[in-house]
Amino acid sequence: MALNKRPLRQVTQQDIDDYVRDGAVCLRSVFDRDWIDLLEPIAREVIIDKKDVGLLPTIPGRYMARCIEEYRKFVFESPLAEVAGKVMQSKEIRFFFDEFFAKPPQSDDATLWHCDRMAFPVKGKMVPSLWIPLTPIVKANSLEVLAGTHHDDVPYWLFSPNARKMIKPDDRVPHPDIESRRGEEGLRFLTWDMEPGDMLVVNPWVLHYSAGNPTDDWRVAVSQRVFGDDIQWAPRPDCLNIAGVSFDEMLDDERPEGPLFPLLWSEDGRSDGDSAYPNGFATSWPKRDMGGVNEYDTFKTMKQKEDKGELSNKATAPVS
Ligand SMILES: O=C(O)CCC(=O)C(=O)O
């Protein structure tokens, strides 16, 4: 199997400029078909057949590189880190975590307009989503980006499980209603037709969304989160819980490093390799009801109430 280690096509100045201007860039042919053939069947088993591979039971799965050898290999040996580094103009790339995003056939399950900035317990902009489809993508089930919104410095209030349990601070605003602004002059909504092997690099500050999946097959993507040079810890209680690392271990202003956040690539050829990964993390979570993990049930109930308009004030929604 080839399983390319270097990108099949070099990152160009145009790619870098597109990322700077739009907050997202679609890179073609980053991975060869063998990577997809390795990863896609496992994704389908985990997501569709609900095979228990020991993953932390989030929906539909997170932290694959800790539990699944093939996904670990992808993180450490594929060109994803090199490409991310070159697009972001970062000298080093470290691994943060990975998660699946999947939509069943003929689904109208939309991913709400949001940006990832406040989800992560860090400051800095070099913590992109490397959104890598494992199934063919058409514009209708693509990730969608509102180009240029990464230039707006707005610390949105998230709908993370932690934020759901908090009173919204005054300096945080809910995500805007972008759907109602479609067609407005000057707004550029970007979607892509993509082949497995392509990769989107999405700035954590850019507003993004995806509609459902009108196709007859599942739409499956893996989102790799990595850290570049400007990232420093900045934990806040409303951030996403990162399993295995408590906010107390994220010292303000320190750079993430060490074996939990291994160096994947550097401009001058250094990398940690995977010999110490995932030492220090749990690698097998017994399959059971998801309710107890990350307050998933609380989050879901709140969301259902919100959708039905049963919460009097979204911004200060208390936990029922
Ligand atoms: O695939 C999706 O629907 C959402 C992905 C996403 O929000 C992300 O990768 O940050």
The ligand as an SDF file (V2000), in Angstrom:
LIG
                    3D

 10  9  0  0  0  0  0  0  0  0999 V2000
  -19.2400   17.9780    9.5380 O   0  0  0  0  0  0  0  0  0  0  0  0
  -20.0020   18.7360   10.1290 C   0  0  0  0  0  0  0  0  0  0  0  0
  -21.2050   18.7180    9.9270 O   0  0  0  0  0  0  0  0  0  0  0  0
  -19.4910   19.7200   11.1370 C   0  0  0  0  0  0  0  0  0  0  0  0
  -18.0000   19.7900   11.2220 C   0  0  0  0  0  0  0  0  0  0  0  0
  -17.4890   20.8560   12.1150 C   0  0  0  0  0  0  0  0  0  0  0  0
  -18.2250   21.6540   12.6600 O   0  0  0  0  0  0  0  0  0  0  0  0
  -16.0400   20.9480   12.3120 C   0  0  0  0  0  0  0  0  0  0  0  0
  -15.2760   20.1480   11.7530 O   0  0  0  0  0  0  0  0  0  0  0  0
  -15.6190   21.8560   13.0820 O   0  0  0  0  0  0  0  0  0  0  0  0
  1  2  2  0
  2  3  1  0
  2  4  1  0
  4  5  1  0
  5  6  1  0
  6  7  2  0
  6  8  1  0
  8  9  2  0
  8 10  1  0
M  END
$$$$
